[in-house]
Amino acid sequence: MQPTERPTKATVGVDRFMSHVVPVPESGCWLWIGEWNDGSYGRLWIRGKNHQAHRLSYELHKGPIPDGLTIDHLCRVRCCVNPDYLEPVTMRENTLRGTGPTALNVFKTSCPAGHLYTPDNTRIDARGRRSCRECAKLSSRLTKRRWRARLRALGFNERGRPIAKDAGKEVGNGL
């Protein structure tokens, strides 16, 4: 097997693979009891390279993983290698099925202030993050009010010109 080739039934015996698996009848999961990586995913060393156990299980039992797809655990158990609980999906689909911040935020219909995320009220930035236009307007108005108040306190008008100290007072002849 070349280093870039995927493991197959011929290069990894199913018996060797299954020696690291414990089926759990109550849930149907096949728990990986071999070595794990930092993310709680099982891994198996084959000819000088680590392979993720769930991906290996899918390929051994179902066939190659289509290009551009990743494996999703339908049971949400990272150490499960039951091929019936593994499904090839896009990374986007896998992320949205999860419980992380991205998955949770995609289902929000309003901003923290309660304004609805509608096409007219939603701005999407270059990184794909959305924000509320109404909140941005309110924030801008508040910033302008504070800026104007600070200028007045310093003795300037909105245009940055000094306010005349005698403005609005009647100037008499002093007699």
C-alpha positions in Angstrom: 0.0 0.0 0.0 1.3 3.4 -1.0 1.4 6.1 1.8 -1.4 8.1 0.1 -3.7 5.2 -0.5 -6.7 4.6 1.8 -6.8 1.5 3.9 -8.8 -1.4 2.5 -10.1 -4.8 3.8 -7.0 -6.3 2.2 -4.6 -4.0 4.1 -6.5 -3.9 7.4 -8.2 -7.1 8.5 -11.7 -6.7 9.7 -10.8 -9.0 12.6 -8.0 -6.6 13.6 -10.4 -3.6 13.4 -13.2 -5.4 15.3 -10.7 -6.4 18.1 -10.9 -2.7 19.1 -14.7 -2.5 19.1 -17.3 -3.2 21.8 -20.9 -3.2 20.7 -23.4 -1.6 23.1 -26.8 -3.4 22.6 -28.8 -0.7 24.4 -27.8 2.1 22.0 -26.6 0.1 19.0 -23.2 2.0 19.1 -20.0 0.2 18.5 -17.6 1.9 20.9 -13.9 2.2 19.9 -11.8 1.0 22.8 -8.4 1.4 21.0 -6.3 4.5 21.0 -8.1 7.9 20.8 -7.0 11.3 19.6 -7.5 14.6 21.5 -11.0 15.0 20.1 -12.2 11.7 21.4 -12.1 10.1 18.0 -10.7 6.6 17.7 -7.6 6.0 15.6 -5.7 3.0 14.3 -2.1 2.8 13.3 -1.7 1.2 9.8 1.6 0.9 8.1 3.2 4.0 9.7 0.1 6.3 9.6 -2.8 7.0 11.9 -6.2 6.6 10.5 -9.5 7.8 12.1 -11.4 4.7 13.2 -14.9 6.0 12.2 -13.7 6.8 8.7 -11.9 3.5 8.5 -15.1 1.7 9.7 -17.2 3.4 7.0 -14.7 2.4 4.3 -14.3 -1.2 5.5 -18.0 -1.8 5.7 -19.7 0.6 3.2 -17.0 1.6 0.7 -15.0 4.7 -0.1 -16.0 8.1 1.3 -17.0 10.3 -1.6 -14.5 13.2 -2.3 -15.4 16.4 -0.6 -17.5 14.7 2.1 -16.8 14.1 5.7 -18.3 11.4 8.1 -21.1 12.5 10.4 -21.9 10.4 13.5 -25.7 10.2 13.5 -25.7 9.0 17.1 -23.5 12.0 18.1 -21.0 9.7 19.9 -17.5 10.5 18.6 -16.0 7.1 19.6 -18.8 5.2 17.8 -17.7 3.2 14.7 -21.0 1.5 13.8 -21.1 2.0 10.0 -24.9 2.2 10.2 -24.6 5.3 12.4 -22.0 7.0 10.0 -23.1 9.1 7.1 -21.0 11.0 4.5 -22.1 14.6 4.4 -20.6 18.0 3.5 -18.6 19.8 6.2 -21.4 22.5 6.3 -24.1 19.8 6.9 -22.0 18.2 9.6 -21.4 21.5 11.4 -25.1 22.5 11.3 -26.1 19.1 12.7 -23.8 19.6 15.7 -24.3 21.5 18.9 -21.6 24.1 18.5 -22.1 27.9 18.3 -22.4 27.9 14.5 -25.2 25.3 14.6 -27.0 27.2 17.4 -26.7 30.6 15.8 -28.1 29.5 12.4 -31.5 28.9 14.0 -31.8 32.3 15.7 -34.5 34.4 14.1 -33.8 37.6 15.9 -30.9 39.6 17.3 -30.2 39.8 21.1 -32.3 43.1 21.2 -35.3 41.3 19.6 -35.2 42.7 16.1 -36.1 40.1 13.5 -33.4 38.8 11.1 -35.2 39.7 7.8 -33.5 40.2 4.5 -34.0 44.0 4.9 -32.8 44.1 8.5 -29.8 41.8 8.2 -26.3 42.7 7.1 -23.8 39.9 6.3 -20.1 40.9 6.5 -17.2 39.6 4.5 -16.6 36.7 6.9 -20.3 35.5 6.6 -21.4 36.9 10.0 -24.8 38.5 10.2 -25.7 41.6 12.2 -28.9 43.6 12.8 -29.2 46.8 10.8 -31.6 48.3 13.3 -29.2 47.8 16.1 -26.4 49.4 14.0 -28.6 52.5 13.4 -29.4 52.8 17.1 -25.7 52.4 18.0 -24.7 55.0 15.4 -27.3 57.5 16.7 -26.1 57.0 20.3 -22.5 57.5 19.3 -23.3 60.7 17.5 -25.3 62.1 20.5 -22.4 61.3 22.8 -19.9 62.9 20.3 -22.1 66.1 20.1 -22.5 66.3 23.9 -18.7 66.0 24.3 -18.0 68.8 21.8 -20.6 71.1 23.5 -18.9 70.4 26.9 -15.6 71.4 25.4 -17.1 74.6 23.9 -17.5 73.6 20.3 -20.5 73.2 18.0 -21.2 70.1 15.8 -18.9 71.3 13.1 -16.0 71.8 15.5 -16.2 75.5 15.6 -15.9 77.3 19.0 -19.2 78.4 20.5 -19.2 82.2 21.1 -19.3 82.8 24.9 -21.6 85.8 24.5 -24.0 84.1 22.2 -27.6 84.6 23.3 -26.8 87.3 25.8 -27.8 90.9 25.3 -24.7 93.0 25.2 -25.3 96.4 26.9 -23.2 99.5 27.1 -22.3 98.7 30.7 -23.9 101.8 32.2 
